[in-house]
Amino acid sequence: MASDSACGEAHGREDAYCIDVPTQVAAVKATLQSCASALLDEHFSGRVLRRS
């Protein structure tokens, strides 16, 4: 894979583990979780306000 060889080249070894991928995945997951929480908060607050 192209990304595997790019990681290897960055570290000087083809079999080197590229830490950037898991770091980026974790950042995306955290961002999506934050967005999901904000959407749910907005949704539930809108429902509570309409029923009151």
C-alpha positions as CSV (number, residue, x, y, z in Angstrom):
1,M,0.0,0.0,0.0
2,A,1.2,3.5,-0.7
3,S,0.5,4.8,2.8
4,D,2.5,1.9,4.3
5,S,5.5,2.7,2.3
6,A,5.1,6.5,3.0
7,C,5.2,5.7,6.7
8,G,8.2,3.5,6.3
9,E,10.1,6.1,4.4
10,A,9.3,8.7,7.0
11,H,10.8,6.5,9.7
12,G,13.6,5.1,7.6
13,R,12.3,1.5,7.6
14,E,9.6,0.0,5.5
15,D,8.3,-2.1,8.5
16,A,8.1,0.9,10.8
17,Y,4.8,1.6,12.5
18,C,3.2,4.9,11.5
19,I,1.8,6.6,14.5
20,D,0.0,9.3,12.4
21,V,-2.8,7.0,11.3
22,P,-4.1,6.0,14.8
23,T,-3.6,9.6,15.9
24,Q,-5.7,10.9,13.1
25,V,-8.4,8.2,13.6
26,A,-8.6,9.1,17.2
27,A,-9.0,12.8,16.4
28,V,-11.8,12.1,13.9
29,K,-13.6,9.8,16.4
30,A,-13.4,12.5,19.1
31,T,-14.7,15.1,16.7
32,L,-17.6,12.9,15.6
33,Q,-18.5,12.1,19.2
34,S,-18.5,15.8,20.1
35,C,-20.7,16.6,17.1
36,A,-23.1,13.7,18.0
37,S,-23.3,14.9,21.6
38,A,-24.1,18.5,20.5
39,L,-26.8,17.3,18.1
40,L,-28.4,15.2,20.7
41,D,-28.3,18.0,23.3
42,E,-29.9,20.3,20.8
43,H,-32.5,17.7,19.8
44,F,-33.5,16.9,23.3
45,S,-33.6,20.5,24.5
46,G,-35.9,21.4,21.6
47,R,-38.2,18.5,22.5
48,V,-38.3,19.5,26.1
49,L,-39.0,23.2,25.3
50,R,-41.9,22.3,22.9
51,R,-43.6,20.0,25.4
52,S,-43.4,22.4,28.3
